C-alpha cells in the first residue's frame, strides 16, 4: 500500500471513529462540514483525497484539530496528549510572563510620569 493510500486510510478511519463518538451520520457530517454527502462517502472509502479547506471543515465539524485526523488511530495517544498539554502550559506561561511584564512597564511609566524615577 502506498503512503498516500495509507494516509487516506488513516483519515477515513479517524473520521469514522469521530463520527461514531459524536453519533453523526455521514449525511449530518456532510451538512456540518459544508461538503456533499458523496464527498464524505468517497473520503471514508479512500476513493478521494481532501483539500486543505475540506480537511479543516471536517475537523471543525468533528470537534477536532485537523492534524488529529491524520494520526494513525492505533498509535498510542499519550505522546499527542502530552505534546498538547506541554504546548498549553507553555502558552499559559507566556501569557503570565507578558502580563507580568506589562504590569511592570505600566508601573514604571506611572513612576516616570509622577517624576519618581
N, C-alpha and C positions, 0 to 999 in steps of 0.2 A: 504494500500500500504506500502511495506517495505521501510526502509530508503534507501537501495541501489537502489531500483527502483525509489524512489523519486529523488535521486541524478542523476540517468540515465536520468530521465525526464527533470531535470533542465539542464543537459549538452546538451541534444538533443535540447531543446528549445533555449538555448543560441547559439548553433551552427547554427540553422536555422535562428535565428534573425540576427546574424553576417553575414551569407551568404547573407541574404536579403539586408542588409545595403551596402555590397560590390558588390552586383549584381552577385554573383557567383553561378553557378550551382553546383550540387553535384559532377559532373564529374571534374569540374575545381578545386574545393576544394580538391578532392582526388589527383589530379595531383600536386597541390601546397603543399599539406601536405605529399606527397610521400607515400600515402596509396592507397589501392584499392577502387574502386567505391563501391563495395559491403560492404566494411567496413564502409564507410560513411553512406550508406543506413541503415545498421544494427545499427549503433550508433544512428542515428536520429530516428529510430523506437524503440529504447530502447531494442533491442534484444541482445546487447553485451556491455561489458564494455571496457574501453580503458586501454592500458598500459601507463606508465608514458611517454614513448617516443612518443607514438601516441598523447597523450594529448598535449605535448609540440609542436609537429609538427602541430597539428590542431590550436593551439593558435597562433603560428608563422604565419601560412597561413592566419589566420583571423585578423592579426594585433592586437592581444590581449595578455594579460598575462594569463597564464594557470589558475590561481585562478579565474579570471573573468568569465571563462566558467562554474564555479561551484557555482556562486552566484545566488540565485533564481531571475528570471527576474522580478518578481512582487515586490521584495524588493526595497524600495527606494534606489537610487544610491548615495544619499547625503553622507551617512557615508563612503562609499567606496571612493568617490571622495575626501572627507575631509581627510581621512587617507592617501591617496596617496599624496595630497598636503602637509600635515604635514611632511610626510616622505621626500618629495623633499626639503622642507625648511630645515629640519634637515641636510640632505646631503649637501646642499649648505653652511650652516653654518659651518659644519665640514670641508669642503674644504677651506673655507675662513680662518678658525682658523689655519688649517695646513699650509696654505700659509703664514699667519702672523708669525707663529712660525718658519717656515723655513727661512723667511726673517730675523727675529731677530737673529736666530742662525748663519746665514751667516754673518751678520753684526758683531756679537760678535767674530766669528772666524777671520774675517778680522782685527778687532781691536787687537786681540791676536797676529796675525802674524805680525802686524806693531809694536808690543810691546807697545801698548797703554793701556793695562789693567793692 
